[in-house]
Amino acid sequence: MDEPTMHETYEGRRLPRPREEVVDQGLGFDVETLLSRRRVLQILGLGAVSAGLVACGGSGGSTGTAAAKAKALGEIPDETAGPYPGDGSNGPDVLEQSGIVRRDVRSSFGAANGVAEGVPMTLELVVADLANGGAPFEGVAVYVWHCTREGGYSMYSPGVEDENFLRGVQIADADGRVRFRSIFPACYSGRWPHIHFEVYPDRRSITDAGKAIATSQVALPRRVCRRVYRQAGYEQSVSNLAQVSLDSDSVFGDDGGADQLATVRGNVRKGYRVALAVGVDTATKPAGGEAAAGGGPGGPPPGFPTP
């Protein structure tokens, strides 16, 4: 089991929980960090401060923290769906298949029967309806997908093109929350470790990728990635992670993933809990979702992912 490392300060501020990861210091510390970063971005002209932060007491659980952040941080940045979405916009369409609405995405379904191996991970997204004052966005359908521990994408990459694991849909509950059981994804060449997701108005809408109201990505913290990538099966991720940063990444680099960096708790033995607040504003037109370079609409791109 991983032993906690003592950290007294972070960015000149004393940590309230010195034996915990920086990402596990509680909501108050997270909000102060985000405010500090946004002040810097505003000074540099790289971004504007979002809608006012709500005042919250206590650290709360991952759900409460994510819900508070969803109201506080504003709209999730629009990002590309990449060349491997599996939503019908670039070849295969898993969203047309019966069984795609599920919580555990580690195994394939339908005619496929493969199982993705790796360090266990639970992903929790809490979606807020910003056009409705930041209320929980109950009923939206959230489609999640990510790569294997080797860096390939089911339905596209060699060796797993006949599988559809690590893809699934959940319907947000009354708290705007969806949860998925999965495995921790790899870091492949040229990209920071991440998880893709699309938000649709409801269950019926998922068969049409054009109806997505948000398309974005979750960034994973470096310290946790380093621990995971020491495990068997993740060997290639060690050198890939060393060659990229959040600031140099083609997706997160514009702001260092300030609104997309997940809170992560756990360890490699029992698995990790990854949580992110997702603010969705239906009053704005979605700008993400386009397929990135590497494949066209005529079929799956060859080889392993690069964008």
N, C-alpha and C positions, 0 to 999 in steps of 0.2 A: 504493500500500500504506500502511496506517495506520502512523504512526510512534509508538513507545511514548512515553508521557509519564512524566517523572520524578516519583515520589512518595516522599518520605523516611519519612513516618510515616502511621499510620492509627489513629484512636482512641487517640493518645498512645503507640503502640508503633512501633518502627522496623521498616520492611519489609525482609525478607530479600532480596527481589528488587525494588529500587526502580524498575527500568525496565519492570516487568510490571504488569498490572492487579492490583487488590486481590484479585480472585477467583483469581489465578494465583500466590499466594504459597506454596503447598505445604500439605500436610496438617497439619503442626505448627501453622502459623499459623492455618489454618481452625479447628482444634480449640480453640485458645486463644480465638479470636474467639467461637465458639459458647458456650464455657464462660462467658465474660464476659457475653454477652447473656442467658444463662439465669440467671445470678446476679441480674441486674437484674430479670428477669421474676419470679423467686422473691421478691425483696424487695418488689416491687410487688403481689404476690399474683396475677399474671396467668398463672402457669404453674408447673409443678414441673420440677425437674431430672430428666431421663430416666435410664435405667439407666447405670451407670458407664461412663466412656469407657475404651477400651482404649488402651494405650500403643503407639505406632507410630513407627518411625524412618524418616527420609527422606521425600522428597516423593512418589515413586512416580508412575505414570501415572494417567490418568483412571480406569481400571478399578480399580486397586488402591486409590486414594483413595476412590472411591465405595463400594467393598466395605467398607473400614474404617469409613466413616461410617455405612453401613447398620447395622452391628453396634453402633455407638456412640450413635446419635441417637435410638433408640427408634422407635415406630410413626409412620408417615407420617400427618399429619392427614387425617381424612375431610373431603371437600368435595363440593359439588354437582356433578353431571355437566352442569349447565346445560340450557338448552332445546334444544340442538343435538347430542345425543349420537350419534344415528344407530345406537343399539344396540337399537332396537325399543321402548324405554321411552317414547318421545315421537315417534311417527310412524315415519319410515323406519328400516330395519334393514339396515345394511351387513354385519353380522356373519353374516347368513344367506347371503351371496353367496360363490360360489366365487372364489378369488383374493384374499381379504382377508388371508390370511397372506402377508406380503411385507415386504421390507426397504425398498425404495424406494417412498415414498408420494407422490411428486411428480406422478404421472400417474393418471388415472382408469383403471378396468379394467372388464371386461365389456362392456356395450353403450355405455358412455361412453368418450370418447377425449381429454378435455381434459388440459392440463398446467398445473400451478400454477407461476408464475414468481416469482422473488425471490432474495434472497441465500441461497446454499447453507447448509444446517445439517445436522449429524449429531447425533442425539439418542441418548444412552446412559443407560439406567436399569439400576442394579444392585440386584436385589431380594433382601432377606435374610428368612429365615424366623425370626421372633422367638420363635415357639412352639417352635422347635427350636434354641435357643441362638444364634440369629443366623447359622445356616448358610446358604449360598447356596440360594436357592429355585429349584432346578432344575425345569424342566418347566411352570412357571406360564405362562399366556398373558397377554400385556400388550397391550391395545388402546390406541392413541394417536390423538388427533385434535386439530386446531387450525385457526385461521382462516387465510385467505389474506393476502397483503400488502396487500390493500385492506380487510380486516376482515370478509369474509363467510365463511360456513360452507357447504361443499359439502352437497348434498342439501336445503338449507333456504333459503339467501339468494338474492335475485333475481339472475339471471344465471348462477348456478352450481348451481341446484336440480337440474339433470340430471347433475351431475358427482358423483363420489365420491372425488376426490383428497384428499390430506392426512388420510387415514384408513388405518390398517393394524394388523395384529397380528403380533407376533413371539413365539416360544417361548423362554423363558429357558434359556441353556446351563448347563453344569456350574458356572459361576461366578455363576449367577443374573442374567446380563447379557442385555439385548436392545439392539439398535441399529437406528435408522431413518435413512434419508436423506430429507431434506425441505427446506423453505425456512423462513427466519426469519419468524415470524408478525407481524402488525401489532399496533399498540395501537389498539383501537377505543374509542369514547366510553364512559367510566364504568368501565373495567376496566384493571387492570395487565396488561402483556403476559404471556401464559401459554400453557401447553400442558396439555391434559386427558389423563388416562389412567385406565384401569380394569385391575385385576389379577384374573384368573380362575384357578381351581385347575388347569385343563388346557385343551387345545385343544378338547375336546368340549363344554366348559361355556360357550363364548362365545355360543352361540345363545340363551342365557337370561340376560338382564341381571340377573335376581334372584340369580344365582349368583356375582356379583362379590364378591371377598373384600376389595377395597380400591378406593376411588374418590378420586382426588386431582388436584392440579394442580401443574405446575412453574412457578415464577416466574423471570423472566429479569432479569438485572442491568441497572440503569439506564444505566450507562456504555456497555455494549455496544449497548443499544437505541438510544441517541442516535446512535451511529456508523452503525448499519444504517439508521436512518430518514432519513439524509441522502441515501440512494440513491433513484433514480427508482422510482416506483410506491408508495413509502411516505409520500408527502407528507402525507396526513391524520394519520398517526401522530405527527408532530412536535407538533402542537397538542394532540392527545389525551393524549400522555405528559406534557405540561406541566401538565395539569389533574388528575393523579392521583398518588398515592404508594403505596408498599407499606403504609404505616400507615393510609391512608384507604381502601384497596381493600376491597370488600365481602367478599372471600374471604381475603386474606392479612392484613388489618388487625388481627386479634386478637393476632398476635405478630410482625407485620412479615415474615412468610414465613420465619421462622428455620429451619425444617426443610424448606422447599421451594424455597429460592433456589439455583439451579443454579450450578455452576462452568462458566465459559465460556472457551474459548481460540480464537484464530484471528483472522481479519480479513475485511473485506468482499470482498476479491478472491478468496481461496481458500476462504472459507466459515468457519463457526464450528462448534466441537465443544461441545455442551451436555451436561453430565453431572450426574446426581443419584442419590444413594443413597436407596433406598426400603425402609424397614422395614415388613413386613407381619406382623401378629399374628393368626393364625386363632383364638386363644383369646378374642378380643374380637369382639363383634357389630358389623359394619360399620354406620356411621351416615350415610354419605354416599350419593350417587347419585341423590337426588331431583332432578327437573326443576325448574329455577328459573323464576321468573315470566317470562312472555313467550310461553308456548305451552302447550297442553294435549295430552293423549294422543290427541286426535282427528286431529291432523295437524300439519304444520310451521308454526311461527309466522311471521307476515309480517315483511318488512323485514330490516334488519341487526341484529346482536346489540346488546343494551344491558346485560344482567345479567352 
